[in-house]
Amino acid sequence: MEYLDLQGKVCPFVLFHTRKKLENIPAGEKLEVTADDPTAKKTISEWCRAHRHEILKIEEPGNVIRITILKH
């Protein structure tokens, strides 16, 4: 699994970095994105749906959002 810590960044930068990371990993690989921008959950989820990547889980411990994505 790949990891991407984007805490302290806001959208659209969170989505930009997530997209770039997904471009550089092979299909079938998982990516865990950690962010603290509350809009990241919706933005990343919608983008993944539009590009056929699968959201495996979203966790929100405290003020952090962890999104696990399966690249297709």
ABEGO torsion letter per residue (X at the ends): XBBBBABGBBOAAAAAAAAAAAAABBBGBBBBBBBABAAAAAAAAAAAAAAGBBBABBBBBEABBBBBBBBX
